[in-house]
Structures are given as C-alpha cells and as structure tokens.
C-alpha cells in the first residue's frame, strides 16, 4: 500500500467515526454497549475532536515527501493507533464494550500495522 493511500483511508475513517461521536455520542457509544452519562459525553466529544484533528493531519499530509515531518507523523500515528488497539481490547475483555468493539480494535490494528510498516521502511533518499 502506498503512503498516500493509507493516509487517505485514515482520514476517511476518522471523519466517518468522528462526526457521529461529536453529534450523537450517547447513541454512537450505545452501539458498542457503552452507556454515557453527562460526565461521559465530554470526553466523547474530546475524542471526536481528536479524530477530526487526525483526519486533517492525515488528509493534508498524504502527499508529504520523505522528511522529518513525515517521519514524525508516521511515528505519532503508530503510537496513537497502537495504544488505541490496546485500550480497545482491554475494554472488550473487561466487559466495557460488547463484541462490536472487535471491529474498532481491528481498525486500530490495521492502522497500527500500516504505520509501523512505513516507520520501519527505509527512507527513500
């Protein structure tokens, strides 16, 4: 897969998930078996904002040439998606999320592995 393709897919996924989290967080999280009270809506909104920020970074940086900035984005996205995968699996295993959470875990894993690939790939001179 090309770098620009991975970045465009990441941007699209972030927008598709970020908008409903911002607009209807209780409904969206309810699909995954998570009940949000008033105190839970705020961090959901913040997560939605984070996804929209990730979408902007990945969309506008998709054509970035090899540079320190591109490497920083790759490393940051690797860490973000790896941690997302781990905490999602923990949430599923401890019963916080229902079985649909495995879909979210799979998305995180896909992007973690994709960005690890570009992290480990030798830079093109």
C-alpha angles and dihedrals in degrees: 000000000000122000093241091053094052091047093049092049090048090051092050094048091049092052094045091051099032098057097057091043089055096042105033108012097158092053094043096049090042088066087064093047094257118133115207122203122194091279091052095053093068096058088044089056090048090051090049089052089050091053091050089050090050088050092054094047094048095043097048094040096048093104095043113139121225106294143127088270093054090047090051091052091049092050093045093049091047092054093042095051095041092053090044090054093049097048092044092053090048090050091052095046094048092048098250090120130034126234092283085073088077087071090057090046090052091052091051091047092050092054094041091055092042093053092042087057092056091042092055096038109102112251115257109240 
